[in-house]
Amino acid sequence: MFATENRAYRKSLASHGLLYLGQEEHEILVLNLSITGVLTLLKVKPSFAGIKDIFRVLQVSPIVDFYLPEINLAGEAEVVRAESVDAGFQIAIEFRNLTYDVDSLLYRRRAYRKSISAAGHIVFNETDYAFNTENVSIDGIMIRMLGRIEVEEGTVVSFDFQELEEEGEAKVVWVEYDDISTLIGLQYLHLRRGEIVGVPKFSQPIWKSA
């Protein structure tokens, strides 16, 4: 992506956004944008004293979440380059999983939903069901179960899923059906660990002048 040869056309921008790196949301300045990724400037925070701290985080996983509100774009990306500069850290990312026109979605949902497919279990009406998550936020999850499962909105359920090592209670806020499965939106009521770790909020950012 960032090689001199055969790289995509890149448009220079001065747009703000957020990058979720090292379990923290960091303000970024978008330096340029292409159809495959962006080059950003990450402002220095106390948690990153030097470029080695960023490399240490990226060794765990180079995949990060990002939110660019001025161009209505959010999703997952892979960090392909990171270097220290006078103003902070330049971070180059390649898009992996994108969500377009996110402003209205974030307004309705109040928080960014991260696409995660993970197995779990849910219990209601004294019956245990298996599910796969479609996406996860700090407020709730969307799950899919095979077959038509009858459950009323407002029902309180118990659930657990291992991807985020979380379990607790949630309320059913909506139910939808297709030909082979049931989709359910759940809002957390009580979590064993008290919070969802590894998922950004990306809600109502306040941008400051560069």
Secondary structure as UniProt FT lines:
FT   TURN            5..6
FT   STRAND          11..21
FT   TURN            22..23
FT   STRAND          24..33
FT   STRAND          37..42
FT   TURN            46..47
FT   HELIX           51..60
FT   STRAND          63..68
FT   HELIX           69..71
FT   STRAND          73..85
FT   TURN            86..87
FT   STRAND          88..100
FT   HELIX           103..109
FT   STRAND          114..115
FT   STRAND          119..124
FT   TURN            125..126
FT   STRAND          127..136
FT   STRAND          140..146
FT   TURN            153..154
FT   STRAND          156..161
FT   TURN            162..165
FT   STRAND          166..177
FT   STRAND          181..191
//
